[in-house]
Amino acid sequence: MPEERAPSTADLLANITRGDERAAERLLPLVYAELRQLAERFYRQQAAGHTLQPTALVHEAYLKLVRRPDATFEGETHFKAVAAKAMRQLLIDRARGKATVKHGGGAHRVTLDEAHVPTPDREVDVVALEEALTGLAQLDERMSRVVELRFFGDLTNAEVAEVLGVARSTVAEDWRAARAWLRSELGGAKDRDPDEKPGSR
């Protein structure tokens, strides 16, 4: 009798989407290393004194994902994107709570690598970045998603194109325009037109 094949990550994601609770338990060991790597990247972006360690971030985000009654995953790339969004939201909530308690003195800051979203000093309050992305989403939701997936999810242009269902060239164009708009927004450019749209320059 042939040995039964162990379910793949794709199989388990499909089972979770169908409501199989046991699949969630079996999936974590298969995706933990990748989620841990993503969590460590978020961890390095946080200010000194933060309390949410990478291991805790992985488990908290994972439980938030798989325990949702409407959990739906369209493959491994989509799962990674959703996981990154969950981690980002957890950290944003922590940062906002801390800033409220300390009346603005506890806001976390992230260093934005020049290859991602360059700013004059390449450091920005993580809450300010979240607010800027919210503003960008009101102007162009897809561009905001591209930034979210590229910067926070660490996805390639090809992977972002897969998640969003658009051409890779479209992602590249959105990424360039969004970076320029965020650089201006986060840098506080004095001569920026308040009605300027992403990519209008």
PyRosetta script that sets phi, psi and omega in degrees:
from pyrosetta import init, pose_from_sequence

init()
pose = pose_from_sequence("MPEERAPSTADLLANITRGDERAAERLLPLVYAELRQLAERFYRQQAAGHTLQPTALVHEAYLKLVRRPDATFEGETHFKAVAAKAMRQLLIDRARGKATVKHGGGAHRVTLDEAHVPTPDREVDVVALEEALTGLAQLDERMSRVVELRFFGDLTNAEVAEVLGVARSTVAEDWRAARAWLRSELGGAKDRDPDEKPGSR")
pose.set_psi(1, 124.4)
pose.set_omega(1, -177.0)
pose.set_phi(2, -63.7)
pose.set_psi(2, 145.2)
pose.set_omega(2, 179.8)
pose.set_phi(3, -69.7)
pose.set_psi(3, 136.9)
pose.set_omega(3, -178.5)
pose.set_phi(4, -68.5)
pose.set_psi(4, 133.3)
pose.set_omega(4, -179.7)
pose.set_phi(5, -72.5)
pose.set_psi(5, 133.2)
pose.set_omega(5, 176.9)
pose.set_phi(6, -68.4)
pose.set_psi(6, 139.4)
pose.set_omega(6, -178.5)
pose.set_phi(7, -64.9)
pose.set_psi(7, 141.8)
pose.set_omega(7, 178.4)
pose.set_phi(8, -83.0)
pose.set_psi(8, 172.3)
pose.set_omega(8, 176.2)
pose.set_phi(9, -58.3)
pose.set_psi(9, -43.2)
pose.set_omega(9, 179.6)
pose.set_phi(10, -61.4)
pose.set_psi(10, -41.3)
pose.set_omega(10, 178.9)
pose.set_phi(11, -60.8)
pose.set_psi(11, -46.5)
pose.set_omega(11, -176.7)
pose.set_phi(12, -68.1)
pose.set_psi(12, -37.6)
pose.set_omega(12, 176.5)
pose.set_phi(13, -62.7)
pose.set_psi(13, -40.9)
pose.set_omega(13, 177.5)
pose.set_phi(14, -64.0)
pose.set_psi(14, -39.3)
pose.set_omega(14, 179.4)
pose.set_phi(15, -67.1)
pose.set_psi(15, -38.6)
pose.set_omega(15, 177.0)
pose.set_phi(16, -62.6)
pose.set_psi(16, -42.4)
pose.set_omega(16, 178.4)
pose.set_phi(17, -59.5)
pose.set_psi(17, -32.1)
pose.set_omega(17, 178.7)
pose.set_phi(18, -84.4)
pose.set_psi(18, 1.1)
pose.set_omega(18, 176.1)
pose.set_phi(19, 94.2)
pose.set_psi(19, 14.6)
pose.set_omega(19, 179.6)
pose.set_phi(20, -79.5)
pose.set_psi(20, 106.2)
pose.set_omega(20, -177.4)
pose.set_phi(21, -68.2)
pose.set_psi(21, -32.5)
pose.set_omega(21, 179.7)
pose.set_phi(22, -66.7)
pose.set_psi(22, -28.3)
pose.set_omega(22, -179.6)
pose.set_phi(23, -63.3)
pose.set_psi(23, -33.6)
pose.set_omega(23, 180.0)
pose.set_phi(24, -63.5)
pose.set_psi(24, -38.8)
pose.set_omega(24, 179.1)
pose.set_phi(25, -68.6)
pose.set_psi(25, -35.9)
pose.set_omega(25, -177.8)
pose.set_phi(26, -79.3)
pose.set_psi(26, -21.8)
pose.set_omega(26, -176.5)
pose.set_phi(27, -76.6)
pose.set_psi(27, -39.6)
pose.set_omega(27, -172.2)
pose.set_phi(28, -50.9)
pose.set_psi(28, -47.2)
pose.set_omega(28, -179.8)
pose.set_phi(29, -60.5)
pose.set_psi(29, -27.6)
pose.set_omega(29, -178.0)
pose.set_phi(30, -78.3)
pose.set_psi(30, -29.0)
pose.set_omega(30, -175.8)
pose.set_phi(31, -110.5)
pose.set_psi(31, -2.4)
pose.set_omega(31, -173.1)
pose.set_phi(32, -59.4)
pose.set_psi(32, -45.2)
pose.set_omega(32, -176.5)
pose.set_phi(33, -59.4)
pose.set_psi(33, -42.9)
pose.set_omega(33, -179.2)
pose.set_phi(34, -69.7)
pose.set_psi(34, -40.8)
pose.set_omega(34, 178.0)
pose.set_phi(35, -65.8)
pose.set_psi(35, -37.9)
pose.set_omega(35, 178.3)
pose.set_phi(36, -62.9)
pose.set_psi(36, -41.3)
pose.set_omega(36, 178.4)
pose.set_phi(37, -62.1)
pose.set_psi(37, -41.7)
pose.set_omega(37, 178.5)
pose.set_phi(38, -65.7)
pose.set_psi(38, -43.0)
pose.set_omega(38, 179.8)
pose.set_phi(39, -63.1)
pose.set_psi(39, -37.8)
pose.set_omega(39, 179.1)
pose.set_phi(40, -65.9)
pose.set_psi(40, -33.3)
pose.set_omega(40, 176.9)
pose.set_phi(41, -66.0)
pose.set_psi(41, -44.6)
pose.set_omega(41, 175.5)
pose.set_phi(42, -61.2)
pose.set_psi(42, -41.8)
pose.set_omega(42, -178.0)
pose.set_phi(43, -59.1)
pose.set_psi(43, -41.9)
pose.set_omega(43, -179.4)
pose.set_phi(44, -67.3)
pose.set_psi(44, -22.2)
pose.set_omega(44, -179.6)
pose.set_phi(45, -81.1)
pose.set_psi(45, -13.1)
pose.set_omega(45, -174.4)
pose.set_phi(46, -84.8)
pose.set_psi(46, 155.2)
pose.set_omega(46, 179.9)
pose.set_phi(47, -73.4)
pose.set_psi(47, 160.4)
pose.set_omega(47, 177.0)
pose.set_phi(48, -61.4)
pose.set_psi(48, 142.3)
pose.set_omega(48, 178.3)
pose.set_phi(49, 96.2)
pose.set_psi(49, -2.7)
pose.set_omega(49, 177.8)
pose.set_phi(50, -69.6)
pose.set_psi(50, 156.5)
pose.set_omega(50, -172.5)
pose.set_phi(51, -113.3)
pose.set_psi(51, -12.2)
pose.set_omega(51, -176.1)
pose.set_phi(52, -89.3)
pose.set_psi(52, 101.2)
pose.set_omega(52, -177.7)
pose.set_phi(53, -75.6)
pose.set_psi(53, 159.7)
pose.set_omega(53, -177.8)
pose.set_phi(54, -53.9)
pose.set_psi(54, -43.8)
pose.set_omega(54, -178.7)
pose.set_phi(55, -61.2)
pose.set_psi(55, -44.6)
pose.set_omega(55, 179.7)
pose.set_phi(56, -65.3)
pose.set_psi(56, -38.6)
pose.set_omega(56, 179.8)
pose.set_phi(57, -63.8)
pose.set_psi(57, -42.4)
pose.set_omega(57, 177.7)
pose.set_phi(58, -58.8)
pose.set_psi(58, -51.9)
pose.set_omega(58, -174.9)
pose.set_phi(59, -68.0)
pose.set_psi(59, -40.5)
pose.set_omega(59, -179.9)
pose.set_phi(60, -65.5)
pose.set_psi(60, -44.3)
pose.set_omega(60, 179.4)
pose.set_phi(61, -66.9)
pose.set_psi(61, -40.0)
pose.set_omega(61, -178.3)
pose.set_phi(62, -62.7)
pose.set_psi(62, -46.9)
pose.set_omega(62, 179.7)
pose.set_phi(63, -63.2)
pose.set_psi(63, -38.1)
pose.set_omega(63, 178.4)
pose.set_phi(64, -62.0)
pose.set_psi(64, -35.1)
pose.set_omega(64, -178.5)
pose.set_phi(65, -73.9)
pose.set_psi(65, -55.4)
pose.set_omega(65, -169.1)
pose.set_phi(66, -79.7)
pose.set_psi(66, -17.0)
pose.set_omega(66, -179.5)
pose.set_phi(67, -91.2)
pose.set_psi(67, -2.2)
pose.set_omega(67, 176.1)
pose.set_phi(68, -68.7)
pose.set_psi(68, 135.7)
pose.set_omega(68, 179.6)
pose.set_phi(69, -64.7)
pose.set_psi(69, -23.4)
pose.set_omega(69, -178.4)
pose.set_phi(70, -105.1)
pose.set_psi(70, 23.3)
pose.set_omega(70, -178.2)
pose.set_phi(71, -57.9)
pose.set_psi(71, 121.0)
pose.set_omega(71, -179.9)
pose.set_phi(72, -137.9)
pose.set_psi(72, 126.2)
pose.set_omega(72, -178.6)
pose.set_phi(73, -127.4)
pose.set_psi(73, 129.1)
pose.set_omega(73, -176.3)
pose.set_phi(74, -101.2)
pose.set_psi(74, 35.5)
pose.set_omega(74, 179.8)
pose.set_phi(75, 121.0)
pose.set_psi(75, 176.6)
pose.set_omega(75, -173.6)
pose.set_phi(76, -68.1)
pose.set_psi(76, -39.6)
pose.set_omega(76, 179.6)
pose.set_phi(77, -64.8)
pose.set_psi(77, -42.4)
pose.set_omega(77, 178.3)
pose.set_phi(78, -63.9)
pose.set_psi(78, -40.0)
pose.set_omega(78, 178.7)
pose.set_phi(79, -61.2)
pose.set_psi(79, -44.0)
pose.set_omega(79, 179.2)
pose.set_phi(80, -62.1)
pose.set_psi(80, -40.5)
pose.set_omega(80, 179.3)
pose.set_phi(81, -64.5)
pose.set_psi(81, -43.4)
pose.set_omega(81, 179.9)
pose.set_phi(82, -67.5)
pose.set_psi(82, -37.8)
pose.set_omega(82, 178.5)
pose.set_phi(83, -64.2)
pose.set_psi(83, -41.9)
pose.set_omega(83, 178.2)
pose.set_phi(84, -62.2)
pose.set_psi(84, -40.1)
pose.set_omega(84, 178.9)
pose.set_phi(85, -65.0)
pose.set_psi(85, -39.4)
pose.set_omega(85, 179.4)
pose.set_phi(86, -65.1)
pose.set_psi(86, -42.8)
pose.set_omega(86, 178.7)
pose.set_phi(87, -63.7)
pose.set_psi(87, -44.4)
pose.set_omega(87, 179.6)
pose.set_phi(88, -58.9)
pose.set_psi(88, -44.4)
pose.set_omega(88, -178.0)
pose.set_phi(89, -66.1)
pose.set_psi(89, -38.3)
pose.set_omega(89, 177.4)
pose.set_phi(90, -61.0)
pose.set_psi(90, -44.5)
pose.set_omega(90, -178.9)
pose.set_phi(91, -70.2)
pose.set_psi(91, -37.3)
pose.set_omega(91, 177.0)
pose.set_phi(92, -62.7)
pose.set_psi(92, -44.2)
pose.set_omega(92, 179.0)
pose.set_phi(93, -60.9)
pose.set_psi(93, -41.9)
pose.set_omega(93, 177.9)
pose.set_phi(94, -63.9)
pose.set_psi(94, -44.6)
pose.set_omega(94, -177.8)
pose.set_phi(95, -64.0)
pose.set_psi(95, -42.3)
pose.set_omega(95, 179.7)
pose.set_phi(96, -66.0)
pose.set_psi(96, -40.8)
pose.set_omega(96, 178.5)
pose.set_phi(97, -63.5)
pose.set_psi(97, -41.6)
pose.set_omega(97, -179.3)
pose.set_phi(98, -67.7)
pose.set_psi(98, -41.0)
pose.set_omega(98, -179.7)
pose.set_phi(99, -65.3)
pose.set_psi(99, -36.4)
pose.set_omega(99, 178.8)
pose.set_phi(100, -65.8)
pose.set_psi(100, -43.7)
pose.set_omega(100, -179.7)
pose.set_phi(101, -62.3)
pose.set_psi(101, -41.1)
pose.set_omega(101, -176.5)
pose.set_phi(102, -96.3)
pose.set_psi(102, 10.7)
pose.set_omega(102, 177.9)
pose.set_phi(103, 54.3)
pose.set_psi(103, 48.7)
pose.set_omega(103, 175.2)
pose.set_phi(104, 94.1)
pose.set_psi(104, -8.9)
pose.set_omega(104, -176.7)
pose.set_phi(105, -88.0)
pose.set_psi(105, -7.7)
pose.set_omega(105, -175.8)
pose.set_phi(106, -112.2)
pose.set_psi(106, 14.0)
pose.set_omega(106, -177.7)
pose.set_phi(107, -64.7)
pose.set_psi(107, 131.8)
pose.set_omega(107, 177.8)
pose.set_phi(108, -73.1)
pose.set_psi(108, 152.8)
pose.set_omega(108, 178.2)
pose.set_phi(109, -125.7)
pose.set_psi(109, 147.0)
pose.set_omega(109, 176.7)
pose.set_phi(110, -120.2)
pose.set_psi(110, 148.9)
pose.set_omega(110, 173.4)
pose.set_phi(111, -96.5)
pose.set_psi(111, 118.5)
pose.set_omega(111, -177.1)
pose.set_phi(112, -94.5)
pose.set_psi(112, 111.3)
pose.set_omega(112, -179.2)
pose.set_phi(113, -59.2)
pose.set_psi(113, 143.0)
pose.set_omega(113, -176.5)
pose.set_phi(114, -58.4)
pose.set_psi(114, -26.4)
pose.set_omega(114, 179.1)
pose.set_phi(115, -74.7)
pose.set_psi(115, -12.6)
pose.set_omega(115, -178.0)
pose.set_phi(116, -104.6)
pose.set_psi(116, -82.4)
pose.set_omega(116, -178.9)
pose.set_phi(117, -132.1)
pose.set_psi(117, 84.6)
pose.set_omega(117, -175.2)
pose.set_phi(118, -67.6)
pose.set_psi(118, 141.0)
pose.set_omega(118, 175.0)
pose.set_phi(119, -130.7)
pose.set_psi(119, 167.6)
pose.set_omega(119, -178.3)
pose.set_phi(120, -51.7)
pose.set_psi(120, -44.8)
pose.set_omega(120, 179.5)
pose.set_phi(121, -107.9)
pose.set_psi(121, 1.8)
pose.set_omega(121, 177.0)
pose.set_phi(122, 58.1)
pose.set_psi(122, 24.8)
pose.set_omega(122, 173.8)
pose.set_phi(123, -135.8)
pose.set_psi(123, 136.1)
pose.set_omega(123, -176.4)
pose.set_phi(124, -148.8)
pose.set_psi(124, 147.8)
pose.set_omega(124, 175.8)
pose.set_phi(125, -61.5)
pose.set_psi(125, 130.6)
pose.set_omega(125, -176.7)
pose.set_phi(126, -63.0)
pose.set_psi(126, -31.6)
pose.set_omega(126, 177.1)
pose.set_phi(127, -70.9)
pose.set_psi(127, -37.7)
pose.set_omega(127, 177.2)
pose.set_phi(128, -62.9)
pose.set_psi(128, -38.7)
pose.set_omega(128, 177.6)
pose.set_phi(129, -63.6)
pose.set_psi(129, -42.2)
pose.set_omega(129, 178.9)
pose.set_phi(130, -62.3)
pose.set_psi(130, -42.0)
pose.set_omega(130, 179.8)
pose.set_phi(131, -67.0)
pose.set_psi(131, -36.8)
pose.set_omega(131, 177.6)
pose.set_phi(132, -65.0)
pose.set_psi(132, -41.0)
pose.set_omega(132, 178.4)
pose.set_phi(133, -65.6)
pose.set_psi(133, -34.9)
pose.set_omega(133, 176.2)
pose.set_phi(134, -63.7)
pose.set_psi(134, -41.7)
pose.set_omega(134, 177.2)
pose.set_phi(135, -65.4)
pose.set_psi(135, -39.9)
pose.set_omega(135, 178.2)
pose.set_phi(136, -64.0)
pose.set_psi(136, -38.8)
pose.set_omega(136, 179.8)
pose.set_phi(137, -62.4)
pose.set_psi(137, -32.4)
pose.set_omega(137, 178.6)
pose.set_phi(138, -70.2)
pose.set_psi(138, -29.2)
pose.set_omega(138, 178.4)
pose.set_phi(139, -85.6)
pose.set_psi(139, -42.6)
pose.set_omega(139, -178.1)
pose.set_phi(140, -155.6)
pose.set_psi(140, 99.3)
pose.set_omega(140, -175.0)
pose.set_phi(141, -61.6)
pose.set_psi(141, -38.6)
pose.set_omega(141, -178.3)
pose.set_phi(142, -64.8)
pose.set_psi(142, -39.9)
pose.set_omega(142, 178.2)
pose.set_phi(143, -61.6)
pose.set_psi(143, -40.2)
pose.set_omega(143, 178.1)
pose.set_phi(144, -62.9)
pose.set_psi(144, -39.7)
pose.set_omega(144, 178.3)
pose.set_phi(145, -66.3)
pose.set_psi(145, -37.3)
pose.set_omega(145, 178.5)
pose.set_phi(146, -61.5)
pose.set_psi(146, -44.8)
pose.set_omega(146, 178.4)
pose.set_phi(147, -63.2)
pose.set_psi(147, -44.4)
pose.set_omega(147, -179.5)
pose.set_phi(148, -57.6)
pose.set_psi(148, -44.9)
pose.set_omega(148, -176.8)
pose.set_phi(149, -76.2)
pose.set_psi(149, -37.7)
pose.set_omega(149, -179.9)
pose.set_phi(150, -73.5)
pose.set_psi(150, -51.7)
pose.set_omega(150, -173.2)
pose.set_phi(151, -79.1)
pose.set_psi(151, -50.8)
pose.set_omega(151, -176.7)
pose.set_phi(152, -83.0)
pose.set_psi(152, -40.3)
pose.set_omega(152, -178.4)
pose.set_phi(153, -85.2)
pose.set_psi(153, -12.8)
pose.set_omega(153, 179.6)
pose.set_phi(154, 58.4)
pose.set_psi(154, 33.1)
pose.set_omega(154, 178.3)
pose.set_phi(155, -86.0)
pose.set_psi(155, 153.0)
pose.set_omega(155, 174.8)
pose.set_phi(156, -79.3)
pose.set_psi(156, 168.2)
pose.set_omega(156, 176.3)
pose.set_phi(157, -57.9)
pose.set_psi(157, -39.4)
pose.set_omega(157, -179.8)
pose.set_phi(158, -64.2)
pose.set_psi(158, -41.6)
pose.set_omega(158, -180.0)
pose.set_phi(159, -68.6)
pose.set_psi(159, -39.8)
pose.set_omega(159, 177.2)
pose.set_phi(160, -62.5)
pose.set_psi(160, -42.4)
pose.set_omega(160, 178.8)
pose.set_phi(161, -59.7)
pose.set_psi(161, -38.2)
pose.set_omega(161, 179.0)
pose.set_phi(162, -65.7)
pose.set_psi(162, -44.4)
pose.set_omega(162, -178.8)
pose.set_phi(163, -65.6)
pose.set_psi(163, -42.6)
pose.set_omega(163, -175.2)
pose.set_phi(164, -87.7)
pose.set_psi(164, -12.6)
pose.set_omega(164, 179.7)
pose.set_phi(165, 70.1)
pose.set_psi(165, 37.3)
pose.set_omega(165, 178.3)
pose.set_phi(166, -127.8)
pose.set_psi(166, 173.9)
pose.set_omega(166, 179.4)
pose.set_phi(167, -72.3)
pose.set_psi(167, 150.9)
pose.set_omega(167, 178.7)
pose.set_phi(168, -60.8)
pose.set_psi(168, -36.6)
pose.set_omega(168, 179.5)
pose.set_phi(169, -64.5)
pose.set_psi(169, -33.7)
pose.set_omega(169, 177.6)
pose.set_phi(170, -65.4)
pose.set_psi(170, -42.8)
pose.set_omega(170, 178.2)
pose.set_phi(171, -61.3)
pose.set_psi(171, -44.4)
pose.set_omega(171, -179.4)
pose.set_phi(172, -61.1)
pose.set_psi(172, -42.1)
pose.set_omega(172, 179.0)
pose.set_phi(173, -66.6)
pose.set_psi(173, -44.2)
pose.set_omega(173, 178.5)
pose.set_phi(174, -62.2)
pose.set_psi(174, -40.2)
pose.set_omega(174, -178.6)
pose.set_phi(175, -63.0)
pose.set_psi(175, -43.7)
pose.set_omega(175, 178.8)
pose.set_phi(176, -64.4)
pose.set_psi(176, -46.5)
pose.set_omega(176, -177.9)
pose.set_phi(177, -66.1)
pose.set_psi(177, -41.4)
pose.set_omega(177, -178.7)
pose.set_phi(178, -66.4)
pose.set_psi(178, -40.3)
pose.set_omega(178, 178.3)
pose.set_phi(179, -61.2)
pose.set_psi(179, -42.4)
pose.set_omega(179, -179.8)
pose.set_phi(180, -64.0)
pose.set_psi(180, -43.1)
pose.set_omega(180, -179.6)
pose.set_phi(181, -66.0)
pose.set_psi(181, -43.1)
pose.set_omega(181, 179.8)
pose.set_phi(182, -68.1)
pose.set_psi(182, -35.9)
pose.set_omega(182, 177.8)
pose.set_phi(183, -59.7)
pose.set_psi(183, -42.7)
pose.set_omega(183, 178.7)
pose.set_phi(184, -69.0)
pose.set_psi(184, -44.7)
pose.set_omega(184, -177.2)
pose.set_phi(185, -64.6)
pose.set_psi(185, -47.1)
pose.set_omega(185, -176.3)
pose.set_phi(186, -78.7)
pose.set_psi(186, -24.5)
pose.set_omega(186, 178.7)
pose.set_phi(187, -83.0)
pose.set_psi(187, -10.4)
pose.set_omega(187, 177.7)
pose.set_phi(188, 67.9)
pose.set_psi(188, 38.8)
pose.set_omega(188, -178.9)
pose.set_phi(189, -56.4)
pose.set_psi(189, 127.1)
pose.set_omega(189, -174.2)
pose.set_phi(190, -73.4)
pose.set_psi(190, -26.6)
pose.set_omega(190, -175.5)
pose.set_phi(191, -96.7)
pose.set_psi(191, 13.6)
pose.set_omega(191, -177.5)
pose.set_phi(192, -78.5)
pose.set_psi(192, 132.0)
pose.set_omega(192, 176.1)
pose.set_phi(193, -68.4)
pose.set_psi(193, 123.3)
pose.set_omega(193, -178.7)
pose.set_phi(194, -62.6)
pose.set_psi(194, -19.4)
pose.set_omega(194, 179.5)
pose.set_phi(195, -96.3)
pose.set_psi(195, 7.1)
pose.set_omega(195, -177.5)
pose.set_phi(196, -64.9)
pose.set_psi(196, 136.2)
pose.set_omega(196, 177.5)
pose.set_phi(197, -96.9)
pose.set_psi(197, 153.0)
pose.set_omega(197, 176.8)
pose.set_phi(198, -55.6)
pose.set_psi(198, 132.7)
pose.set_omega(198, 177.2)
pose.set_phi(199, 78.2)
pose.set_psi(199, 8.5)
pose.set_omega(199, -176.5)
pose.set_phi(200, -78.8)
pose.set_psi(200, -13.6)
pose.set_omega(200, 178.3)
pose.set_phi(201, -92.1)
pose.dump_pdb("model.pdb")
